[in-house]
Amino acid sequence: MNYKNILISILLGTTVATGIFLAGKVNNSTEALSALIIPKPIELPNFYLLDQANEPVTADTFRGQWDLVFFGFTNCPDICPTTLQTLTTVKHELKKAKSKTLPRIVLVSIDPQRDTPTILGKYVGHFGKNNLAVTGKIDEIIKLTSALGIYFEKTTVDDENYSVNHSAAVLLINPDAELSALFSAPHLLANYVNDLPVIIGDR
């Protein structure tokens, strides 16, 4: 079975119906309810980007902690802020439940033309402390998205404006800088609160 093909299909939204069905299941399961766990985690590629403080971001940046990574952009009208707010609430609920591990929230911009480190830093700051914002040269971003099966495409809105269509999945990166699991839309709080401790090993 080609798990990379499965990954790409899910990122393009082919399992939305399954996500809706699973939303009705009971929490506190000893198994993941909605996350796709990658049987053989995918190693992050070599890339060079920047964080909100203009410090280098490479695969090594993702070593040593669990990360919830979302690819989006600050001009996104709905999906991006809604998803980031959900992840913020997830961390809050995990903390209330006294989970040992609270994943870091990471936003990787797929609109580096407008998303400077300063703009991204202010944006992720609205969703709590210790979040990581990532931007840089488009070629370096493509290295990362291609390896992880993330889709994005600039679309013209009018003569002066554009938007960016993109995958809505959230990726879970393990402390070895590997893609360990992913959550496809719709992003439901109950699924994250159940699945993350299962995958990370807090349950």
PAKETOR-787926 format. One record per residue: residue number from 1; residue in three letters; chain; y, z, x of N, C-alpha, C in turn. Coordinates in pm, whole numbers. Atoms other than C-alpha are relative to their C-alpha. Layout:
+-----+------+-----+---------+--------+--------+----------+--------+---------+---------+--------+--------+
| seq | type | mol | n_north |   n_up | n_east | ca_north |  ca_up | ca_east | c_north |   c_up | c_east |
+-----+------+-----+---------+--------+--------+----------+--------+---------+---------+--------+--------+
| NUM |  ALA |   A |       Y |      Z |      X |        Y |      Z |       X |       Y |      Z |      X |
...
+-----+------+-----+---------+--------+--------+----------+--------+---------+---------+--------+--------+
// end
This chain:
+-----+------+-----+---------+--------+--------+----------+--------+---------+---------+--------+--------+
| seq | type | mol | n_north |   n_up | n_east | ca_north |  ca_up | ca_east | c_north |   c_up | c_east |
+-----+------+-----+---------+--------+--------+----------+--------+---------+---------+--------+--------+
|   1 |  MET |   A |    -120 |      0 |     84 |        0 |      0 |       0 |     124 |      0 |     87 |
|   2 |  ASN |   A |    -122 |      9 |    -79 |      343 |    -93 |     135 |     104 |     94 |    -59 |
|   3 |  TYR |   A |     -90 |    -99 |     55 |      552 |    219 |      84 |     146 |    -40 |     13 |
|   4 |  LYS |   A |    -139 |     43 |    -13 |      868 |     50 |     206 |      39 |    -88 |   -119 |
|   5 |  ASN |   A |     -29 |     80 |    118 |      844 |   -200 |     -79 |      18 |     89 |   -123 |
|   6 |  ILE |   A |     -16 |    -95 |    109 |      795 |     87 |    -322 |     137 |     66 |      7 |
|   7 |  LEU |   A |    -128 |    -65 |    -22 |     1099 |    257 |    -173 |     114 |    -87 |    -48 |
|   8 |  ILE |   A |    -107 |     92 |     37 |     1321 |    -48 |    -218 |       4 |    -19 |   -151 |
|   9 |  SER |   A |       4 |     19 |    145 |     1205 |    -99 |    -576 |      61 |    118 |    -73 |
|  10 |  ILE |   A |     -53 |   -119 |     66 |     1288 |    257 |    -670 |     149 |     10 |     20 |
|  11 |  LEU |   A |    -143 |     -6 |    -28 |     1627 |    241 |    -502 |      77 |    -96 |    -88 |
|  12 |  LEU |   A |     -68 |     98 |     86 |     1711 |    -59 |    -718 |     -11 |     37 |   -148 |
|  13 |  GLY |   A |      -6 |    -53 |    135 |     1651 |    147 |   -1029 |    -116 |    -34 |    -90 |
|  14 |  THR |   A |     112 |     42 |     85 |     1308 |     40 |   -1148 |     -76 |    116 |    -62 |
|  15 |  THR |   A |      74 |   -114 |     54 |     1193 |    394 |   -1226 |      88 |     92 |    -82 |
|  16 |  VAL |   A |     -88 |    -81 |     82 |     1475 |    515 |   -1446 |     -76 |     61 |   -119 |
|  17 |  ALA |   A |      74 |    -49 |    117 |     1240 |    545 |   -1746 |     -89 |    117 |     37 |
|  18 |  THR |   A |      85 |   -109 |    -45 |     1004 |    765 |   -1547 |      81 |    127 |     21 |
|  19 |  GLY |   A |     -87 |   -116 |    -22 |     1292 |    992 |   -1446 |      37 |     67 |   -130 |
|  20 |  ILE |   A |     -36 |    -56 |    129 |     1392 |   1036 |   -1810 |    -119 |     77 |    -58 |
|  21 |  PHE |   A |     120 |    -65 |     51 |     1033 |   1121 |   -1906 |     -25 |    134 |     69 |
|  22 |  LEU |   A |      30 |   -121 |    -76 |      993 |   1377 |   -1630 |     102 |    109 |    -25 |
|  23 |  ALA |   A |    -104 |    -99 |     23 |     1319 |   1547 |   -1724 |     -42 |    105 |   -102 |
|  24 |  GLY |   A |      44 |    -94 |    102 |     1141 |   1710 |   -2015 |    -106 |     96 |     45 |
|  25 |  LYS |   A |     106 |    -88 |    -47 |      878 |   1882 |   -1803 |      55 |    137 |     38 |
|  26 |  VAL |   A |     -40 |   -136 |    -30 |      885 |   2252 |   -1727 |      27 |     17 |    149 |
|  27 |  ASN |   A |     -32 |    -25 |   -140 |     1046 |   2375 |   -1405 |    -103 |     92 |     64 |
|  28 |  ASN |   A |      83 |    -93 |    -76 |      884 |   2590 |   -1137 |    -143 |    -49 |     19 |
|  29 |  SER |   A |     131 |     56 |    -27 |      591 |   2357 |   -1092 |     -29 |     14 |    149 |
|  30 |  THR |   A |      37 |     -4 |   -141 |      398 |   2374 |    -767 |     -10 |   -142 |     56 |
|  31 |  GLU |   A |      -1 |    139 |    -43 |      421 |   1994 |    -750 |     136 |    -61 |    -33 |
|  32 |  ALA |   A |    -126 |     70 |     27 |      719 |   1758 |    -734 |      -8 |    -72 |   -134 |
|  33 |  LEU |   A |      -3 |     63 |    132 |      820 |   1633 |   -1078 |      55 |   -142 |      2 |
|  34 |  SER |   A |     -65 |    131 |      3 |     1040 |   1336 |    -996 |      18 |    -65 |    136 |
|  35 |  ALA |   A |     -24 |     56 |   -133 |     1084 |   1293 |    -620 |    -118 |    -86 |     44 |
|  36 |  LEU |   A |     104 |     79 |    -67 |      893 |   1018 |    -442 |     -13 |     54 |    142 |
|  37 |  ILE |   A |      26 |    -54 |   -134 |      742 |   1187 |    -138 |     -61 |   -111 |     84 |
|  38 |  ILE |   A |      47 |    107 |    -89 |      693 |    944 |     150 |    -121 |     52 |     79 |
|  39 |  PRO |   A |     121 |    -50 |    -68 |      333 |    989 |     279 |      15 |      2 |    152 |
|  40 |  LYS |   A |     -28 |      5 |   -143 |      438 |    882 |     629 |     150 |    -13 |     16 |
|  41 |  PRO |   A |    -147 |      3 |     -6 |      805 |    978 |     677 |      53 |   -110 |     91 |
|  42 |  ILE |   A |     -60 |    113 |    -71 |     1031 |    698 |     798 |     107 |     50 |     97 |
|  43 |  GLU |   A |     -94 |    -44 |   -103 |     1216 |    763 |    1123 |     133 |    -72 |    -15 |
|  44 |  LEU |   A |    -132 |     63 |      4 |     1590 |    702 |    1119 |      16 |    -95 |    119 |
|  45 |  PRO |   A |     -19 |     95 |   -110 |     1696 |    400 |    1329 |     108 |     48 |     96 |
|  46 |  ASN |   A |    -112 |    -26 |    -90 |     1934 |    402 |    1622 |     127 |    -57 |    -62 |
|  47 |  PHE |   A |    -129 |     44 |     54 |     2292 |    383 |    1495 |     110 |     90 |     56 |
|  48 |  TYR |   A |    -113 |    -78 |    -51 |     2639 |    505 |    1588 |     113 |     -8 |   -102 |
|  49 |  LEU |   A |    -107 |     -7 |    100 |     2886 |    616 |    1321 |      90 |    120 |     31 |
|  50 |  LEU |   A |     -94 |   -109 |    -21 |     3162 |    876 |    1282 |       0 |     93 |   -120 |
|  51 |  ASP |   A |     -14 |    -93 |    112 |     3203 |   1192 |    1076 |     148 |     19 |    -34 |
|  52 |  GLN |   A |    -137 |    -20 |     46 |     3517 |   1324 |     906 |      93 |     54 |    108 |
|  53 |  ALA |   A |     -80 |    -48 |   -112 |     3632 |   1477 |    1235 |       4 |   -100 |    113 |
|  54 |  ASN |   A |       6 |    107 |   -101 |     3586 |   1147 |    1422 |    -100 |     30 |    111 |
|  55 |  GLU |   A |     105 |    -30 |    -96 |     3284 |   1293 |    1600 |    -117 |    -95 |    -24 |
|  56 |  PRO |   A |     112 |     95 |     15 |     2980 |   1069 |    1667 |    -109 |     52 |    -95 |
|  57 |  VAL |   A |     115 |    -28 |     87 |     2702 |   1057 |    1409 |    -111 |    -97 |     40 |
|  58 |  THR |   A |     118 |     80 |    -37 |     2361 |    935 |    1527 |    -121 |     61 |    -71 |
|  59 |  ALA |   A |     122 |    -57 |     59 |     2002 |   1001 |    1424 |     -14 |    147 |     38 |
|  60 |  ASP |   A |      11 |   -140 |    -44 |     2022 |   1324 |    1626 |      81 |     95 |    -86 |
|  61 |  THR |   A |     -82 |    -83 |     88 |     2289 |   1452 |    1386 |     -82 |     56 |   -115 |
|  62 |  PHE |   A |      83 |    -41 |    113 |     2015 |   1481 |    1126 |    -120 |     85 |     42 |
|  63 |  ARG |   A |     110 |    -85 |    -47 |     1783 |   1690 |    1340 |      36 |    148 |    -18 |
|  64 |  GLY |   A |     -20 |   -145 |      5 |     1740 |   2061 |    1279 |      31 |     57 |   -136 |
|  65 |  GLN |   A |     -24 |    -49 |    135 |     1816 |   2083 |     907 |     -44 |   -107 |   -101 |
|  66 |  TRP |   A |      29 |     93 |    108 |     1731 |   1924 |     573 |     131 |    -56 |    -54 |
|  67 |  ASP |   A |    -121 |     65 |     50 |     1985 |   1674 |     440 |     -28 |    -79 |   -127 |
|  68 |  LEU |   A |       0 |     85 |    118 |     2046 |   1521 |      98 |     106 |   -107 |     21 |
|  69 |  VAL |   A |     -90 |    108 |    -41 |     2198 |   1182 |     177 |      21 |    -98 |   -115 |
|  70 |  PHE |   A |     -37 |     95 |    105 |     2383 |    962 |     -70 |      93 |   -105 |     60 |
|  71 |  PHE |   A |     -83 |    110 |    -47 |     2533 |    622 |       5 |      95 |    -41 |   -113 |
|  72 |  GLY |   A |    -100 |     29 |    103 |     2858 |    566 |    -186 |     135 |    -28 |     60 |
|  73 |  PHE |   A |    -136 |     25 |    -50 |     3234 |    532 |    -155 |     101 |     77 |    -85 |
|  74 |  THR |   A |     -96 |    -90 |     65 |     3546 |    727 |    -247 |      69 |    -63 |   -119 |
|  75 |  ASN |   A |     -62 |     67 |    113 |     3682 |    465 |    -488 |     -97 |    -21 |   -116 |
|  76 |  CYS |   A |     102 |     12 |    104 |     3362 |    478 |    -693 |      46 |     80 |   -123 |
|  77 |  PRO |   A |     -57 |    -67 |    117 |     3469 |    563 |   -1050 |     -89 |    104 |    -67 |
|  78 |  ASP |   A |      84 |    -90 |     79 |     3165 |    746 |   -1182 |    -128 |     46 |     71 |
|  79 |  ILE |   A |     131 |    -38 |    -54 |     2822 |    738 |   -1013 |      14 |     93 |    120 |
|  80 |  CYS |   A |     -11 |    -79 |   -124 |     2935 |    877 |    -677 |      49 |    142 |    -25 |
|  81 |  PRO |   A |     -43 |   -139 |     22 |     3141 |   1177 |    -792 |     -97 |     80 |    -86 |
|  82 |  THR |   A |      96 |    -69 |     85 |     2887 |   1260 |   -1061 |    -122 |     45 |     80 |
|  83 |  THR |   A |     117 |    -33 |    -82 |     2598 |   1251 |    -813 |      32 |    112 |     97 |
|  84 |  LEU |   A |     -39 |   -104 |    -96 |     2782 |   1459 |    -554 |      20 |    134 |    -69 |
|  85 |  GLN |   A |     -16 |   -125 |     73 |     2873 |   1716 |    -817 |    -135 |     59 |    -38 |
|  86 |  THR |   A |     135 |    -47 |     31 |     2509 |   1735 |    -922 |     -63 |     67 |    122 |
|  87 |  LEU |   A |      57 |    -58 |   -123 |     2404 |   1796 |    -561 |      66 |    133 |     34 |
|  88 |  THR |   A |     -70 |   -126 |    -22 |     2669 |   2066 |    -532 |     -56 |    109 |    -89 |
|  89 |  THR |   A |      57 |    -97 |     95 |     2531 |   2238 |    -841 |    -142 |     36 |     40 |
|  90 |  VAL |   A |     137 |    -26 |    -48 |     2178 |   2202 |    -703 |       1 |    108 |    108 |
|  91 |  LYS |   A |      -8 |   -100 |   -107 |     2275 |   2395 |    -390 |      36 |    137 |    -56 |
|  92 |  HIS |   A |     -40 |   -127 |     61 |     2442 |   2661 |    -604 |    -119 |     66 |    -69 |
|  93 |  GLU |   A |     116 |    -54 |     71 |     2129 |   2702 |    -817 |    -109 |     46 |     97 |
|  94 |  LEU |   A |      98 |    -41 |   -101 |     1901 |   2714 |    -513 |      41 |    131 |     67 |
|  95 |  LYS |   A |     -50 |   -124 |    -60 |     2121 |   2982 |    -362 |     -22 |    117 |    -94 |
|  96 |  LYS |   A |      22 |   -105 |    100 |     2104 |   3184 |    -685 |    -147 |     39 |     -6 |
|  97 |  ALA |   A |     144 |    -26 |      3 |     1726 |   3150 |    -673 |     -51 |     56 |    132 |
|  98 |  LYS |   A |      32 |    -56 |   -132 |     1735 |   3285 |    -315 |     -94 |    -88 |     81 |
|  99 |  SER |   A |      75 |     93 |    -83 |     1585 |   2973 |    -163 |      37 |     21 |    146 |
| 100 |  LYS |   A |     -26 |    -22 |   -142 |     1551 |   3005 |     212 |      78 |   -116 |     62 |
| 101 |  THR |   A |     -59 |    120 |    -59 |     1671 |   2649 |     278 |      94 |    -67 |    -99 |
| 102 |  LEU |   A |     -99 |     72 |     81 |     1989 |   2491 |     140 |      35 |   -129 |     73 |
| 103 |  PRO |   A |     -26 |    127 |    -70 |     2008 |   2121 |     232 |     150 |    -28 |     10 |
| 104 |  ARG |   A |    -137 |     47 |    -16 |     2332 |   1979 |     364 |      20 |   -126 |    -84 |
| 105 |  ILE |   A |     -34 |    120 |     76 |     2504 |   1720 |     143 |      70 |    -98 |     93 |
| 106 |  VAL |   A |     -56 |    102 |    -88 |     2582 |   1396 |     327 |      40 |   -123 |    -83 |
| 107 |  LEU |   A |     -45 |    124 |     61 |     2791 |   1106 |     198 |      21 |   -103 |    110 |
| 108 |  VAL |   A |     -18 |    111 |    -92 |     2756 |    782 |     393 |      75 |   -110 |    -75 |
| 109 |  SER |   A |     -81 |    101 |     69 |     3031 |    536 |     298 |     -55 |   -140 |     22 |
| 110 |  ILE |   A |      34 |    141 |    -11 |     2935 |    177 |     223 |     127 |    -84 |    -23 |
| 111 |  ASP |   A |    -130 |     66 |     11 |     3308 |     93 |     206 |      89 |     44 |    115 |
| 112 |  PRO |   A |     -77 |    -49 |   -116 |     3432 |    158 |     562 |     140 |    -62 |     11 |
| 113 |  GLN |   A |    -133 |     62 |     -2 |     3727 |    -78 |     508 |     106 |     94 |    -56 |
| 114 |  ARG |   A |     -96 |    -93 |     61 |     3892 |    186 |     289 |     -29 |    145 |     34 |
| 115 |  ASP |   A |      38 |   -140 |    -21 |     3699 |    504 |     372 |      11 |     38 |    147 |
| 116 |  THR |   A |     -20 |    -51 |   -135 |     3848 |    638 |     692 |     -59 |    141 |      9 |
| 117 |  PRO |   A |      50 |   -138 |    -12 |     3718 |    967 |     834 |      87 |    101 |    -73 |
| 118 |  THR |   A |     -91 |    -95 |     66 |     4028 |   1148 |     703 |     -17 |     -4 |   -151 |
| 119 |  ILE |   A |      16 |     14 |    145 |     3992 |   1010 |     351 |    -134 |     58 |    -45 |
| 120 |  LEU |   A |     133 |    -52 |     35 |     3620 |   1088 |     345 |      -7 |    151 |     10 |
| 121 |  GLY |   A |       1 |   -144 |    -19 |     3678 |   1438 |     476 |      62 |     73 |   -119 |
| 122 |  LYS |   A |     -66 |    -61 |    117 |     3918 |   1521 |     193 |     -89 |    -14 |   -124 |
| 123 |  TYR |   A |      82 |     27 |    117 |     3682 |   1366 |     -59 |    -120 |     94 |     -7 |
| 124 |  VAL |   A |     118 |    -87 |      5 |     3367 |   1557 |      36 |      38 |    146 |     -7 |
| 125 |  GLY |   A |     -46 |   -137 |     10 |     3574 |   1872 |      61 |      11 |     50 |   -142 |
| 126 |  HIS |   A |      -7 |    -37 |    141 |     3609 |   1867 |    -316 |    -135 |     49 |    -53 |
| 127 |  PHE |   A |     134 |    -36 |     46 |     3234 |   1926 |    -340 |     -60 |    116 |     80 |
| 128 |  GLY |   A |      46 |   -118 |    -70 |     3213 |   2239 |    -130 |      14 |     -9 |    151 |
| 129 |  LYS |   A |     -13 |    -10 |   -144 |     3198 |   2345 |     232 |    -125 |    -55 |     71 |
| 130 |  ASN |   A |     110 |     40 |    -90 |     2983 |   2217 |     520 |     -67 |   -130 |    -40 |
| 131 |  ASN |   A |      53 |    133 |     30 |     2931 |   1872 |     371 |      33 |    -95 |    114 |
| 132 |  LEU |   A |     -22 |     99 |   -106 |     2905 |   1577 |     609 |      39 |   -133 |    -63 |
| 133 |  ALA |   A |     -44 |    133 |     42 |     3095 |   1252 |     555 |     -16 |    -95 |    117 |
| 134 |  VAL |   A |      33 |     94 |   -107 |     2997 |    942 |     752 |      58 |   -137 |    -31 |
| 135 |  THR |   A |     -53 |    135 |     12 |     3171 |    610 |     809 |      -6 |    -66 |    138 |
| 136 |  GLY |   A |       2 |     69 |   -129 |     3216 |    354 |    1086 |      -6 |   -150 |    -18 |
| 137 |  LYS |   A |       6 |    146 |      5 |     3162 |    -11 |    1166 |    -109 |    -45 |    -97 |
| 138 |  ILE |   A |      93 |     48 |    103 |     2990 |   -210 |     893 |    -135 |    -38 |     58 |
| 139 |  ASP |   A |     127 |     38 |    -62 |     2725 |   -342 |    1133 |     -89 |    122 |     24 |
| 140 |  GLU |   A |      76 |   -122 |    -24 |     2621 |     14 |    1217 |     -50 |     60 |   -131 |
| 141 |  ILE |   A |      43 |    -47 |    132 |     2610 |    110 |     850 |    -120 |    -81 |    -49 |
| 142 |  ILE |   A |     109 |     87 |     42 |     2386 |   -190 |     782 |    -130 |     34 |     73 |
| 143 |  LYS |   A |     119 |    -42 |    -72 |     2146 |    -72 |    1054 |     -71 |    112 |    -76 |
| 144 |  LEU |   A |      56 |   -115 |     70 |     2099 |    248 |     856 |     -51 |    -38 |   -138 |
| 145 |  THR |   A |      42 |     37 |    136 |     2086 |     99 |     507 |    -122 |    -91 |      1 |
| 146 |  SER |   A |     115 |     93 |     -7 |     1844 |   -175 |     610 |    -129 |     74 |     28 |
| 147 |  ALA |   A |     121 |    -76 |    -35 |     1600 |     72 |     762 |     -49 |     86 |   -115 |
| 148 |  LEU |   A |      36 |    -92 |    108 |     1608 |    292 |     452 |     -12 |    -67 |   -135 |
| 149 |  GLY |   A |      14 |     72 |    126 |     1601 |     21 |     186 |     115 |     18 |    -96 |
| 150 |  ILE |   A |    -119 |    -20 |     83 |     1953 |     92 |      58 |      71 |   -134 |    -21 |
| 151 |  TYR |   A |     -72 |    123 |     36 |     2126 |   -194 |    -124 |     147 |     29 |    -24 |
| 152 |  PHE |   A |    -141 |     -4 |     41 |     2502 |   -248 |    -138 |      61 |   -138 |     18 |
| 153 |  GLU |   A |     -65 |    132 |     -2 |     2726 |   -547 |    -201 |     141 |     11 |    -56 |
| 154 |  LYS |   A |    -139 |      1 |     45 |     3101 |   -590 |    -227 |      16 |   -102 |   -112 |
| 155 |  THR |   A |     -24 |     90 |    112 |     3212 |   -743 |    -557 |     149 |     -7 |    -30 |
| 156 |  THR |   A |    -142 |     19 |     28 |     3554 |   -888 |    -643 |      34 |     45 |   -141 |
| 157 |  VAL |   A |     -49 |    -43 |    131 |     3741 |   -719 |    -927 |     114 |    -90 |    -44 |
| 158 |  ASP |   A |    -108 |     95 |     23 |     4059 |   -928 |    -905 |      50 |    -46 |    136 |
| 159 |  ASP |   A |     -48 |     57 |   -126 |     4273 |  -1096 |    -638 |      29 |    105 |    106 |
| 160 |  GLU |   A |     -42 |   -104 |    -96 |     4370 |   -763 |    -478 |    -100 |    114 |     13 |
| 161 |  ASN |   A |      88 |   -116 |      1 |     4086 |   -526 |    -555 |    -147 |    -41 |      2 |
| 162 |  TYR |   A |     144 |     24 |     -1 |     3713 |   -500 |    -506 |     -72 |    132 |    -27 |
| 163 |  SER |   A |      85 |   -116 |     15 |     3430 |   -263 |    -585 |    -124 |    -23 |     86 |
| 164 |  VAL |   A |     123 |     14 |    -78 |     3090 |   -205 |    -423 |    -118 |     44 |    -87 |
| 165 |  ASN |   A |     125 |    -34 |     68 |     2760 |   -220 |    -607 |     -96 |     61 |    102 |
| 166 |  HIS |   A |      87 |    -65 |    -99 |     2504 |      9 |    -446 |    -113 |     76 |    -67 |
| 167 |  SER |   A |     111 |    -82 |     46 |     2177 |    195 |    -481 |      48 |    139 |    -35 |
| 168 |  ALA |   A |     -43 |   -133 |     45 |     2205 |    526 |    -660 |     -96 |    110 |     41 |
| 169 |  ALA |   A |      98 |   -100 |    -41 |     1917 |    707 |    -490 |      60 |    103 |     95 |
| 170 |  VAL |   A |     -31 |   -105 |    -97 |     1950 |   1033 |    -299 |    -121 |     15 |     90 |
| 171 |  LEU |   A |     109 |     -9 |    -97 |     1742 |   1051 |      19 |      -7 |    140 |     59 |
| 172 |  LEU |   A |      21 |   -129 |    -64 |     1593 |   1370 |     159 |     -49 |    -25 |    142 |
| 173 |  ILE |   A |      32 |     18 |   -142 |     1594 |   1367 |     540 |     -49 |    134 |     55 |
| 174 |  ASN |   A |      57 |   -125 |    -51 |     1374 |   1624 |     712 |      59 |     37 |    137 |
| 175 |  PRO |   A |     -58 |    -44 |   -127 |     1461 |   1824 |    1028 |     -40 |    -81 |    122 |
| 176 |  ASP |   A |      36 |     90 |   -109 |     1290 |   1561 |    1244 |      72 |   -134 |    -11 |
| 177 |  ALA |   A |     -79 |    122 |     21 |     1545 |   1300 |    1128 |     -85 |   -113 |    -55 |
| 178 |  GLU |   A |      87 |     97 |     66 |     1294 |   1124 |     905 |      23 |      5 |   -151 |
| 179 |  LEU |   A |      -5 |      5 |    146 |     1315 |   1007 |     545 |    -130 |     58 |    -54 |
| 180 |  SER |   A |     116 |    -74 |     45 |     1079 |   1251 |     375 |     -29 |    -22 |   -149 |
| 181 |  ALA |   A |      15 |     20 |    144 |     1142 |   1189 |       3 |     128 |    -59 |    -54 |
| 182 |  LEU |   A |    -123 |     51 |     63 |     1386 |   1030 |    -239 |      -2 |     32 |   -148 |
| 183 |  PHE |   A |     -20 |    -23 |    141 |     1524 |   1098 |    -582 |      75 |   -121 |    -56 |
| 184 |  SER |   A |     -68 |    113 |     63 |     1609 |    801 |    -803 |      77 |     49 |   -123 |
| 185 |  ALA |   A |     -77 |    -33 |    119 |     1858 |    804 |   -1091 |     -90 |     -8 |   -123 |
| 186 |  PRO |   A |    -113 |    -92 |     15 |     1911 |    966 |   -1333 |     -23 |    130 |     79 |
| 187 |  HIS |   A |      10 |   -119 |    -84 |     1987 |   1270 |   -1115 |      13 |    124 |    -87 |
| 188 |  LEU |   A |       7 |   -114 |     90 |     1879 |   1568 |   -1321 |     -17 |    129 |     80 |
| 189 |  LEU |   A |      -3 |   -127 |    -72 |     1950 |   1919 |   -1199 |    -138 |     67 |      5 |
| 190 |  ALA |   A |     128 |    -71 |      7 |     1616 |   2061 |   -1314 |    -103 |    -59 |     96 |
| 191 |  ASN |   A |      96 |     65 |    -91 |     1419 |   1806 |   -1111 |      24 |     41 |    145 |
| 192 |  TYR |   A |     -32 |    -40 |   -137 |     1602 |   1888 |    -788 |     -37 |    146 |     26 |
| 193 |  VAL |   A |      23 |   -143 |    -18 |     1577 |   2264 |    -839 |    -149 |     29 |     10 |
| 194 |  ASN |   A |     145 |    -16 |    -12 |     1201 |   2231 |    -888 |     -53 |    -64 |    127 |
| 195 |  ASP |   A |      67 |     80 |   -103 |     1121 |   1961 |    -632 |      38 |     38 |    143 |
| 196 |  LEU |   A |     -42 |    -27 |   -138 |     1325 |   2061 |    -328 |     -78 |    115 |     62 |
| 197 |  PRO |   A |      81 |   -107 |    -62 |     1152 |   2398 |    -270 |    -144 |    -41 |     23 |
| 198 |  VAL |   A |     138 |     48 |    -18 |      815 |   2225 |    -318 |     -12 |    -83 |    127 |
| 199 |  ILE |   A |       6 |     91 |   -115 |      891 |   1957 |     -60 |      32 |     71 |    131 |
| 200 |  ILE |   A |     -47 |    -68 |   -121 |     1072 |   2180 |     187 |     -97 |    110 |     42 |
| 201 |  GLY |   A |      95 |   -106 |    -31 |      808 |   2453 |     164 |      49 |    138 |    -33 |
| 202 |  ASP |   A |     -51 |   -129 |     42 |     1008 |   2731 |       0 |     -77 |     55 |   -119 |
| 203 |  ARG |   A |      79 |    -49 |    114 |      754 |   2759 |    -282 |    -148 |     -7 |     34 |
+-----+------+-----+---------+--------+--------+----------+--------+---------+---------+--------+--------+
// end
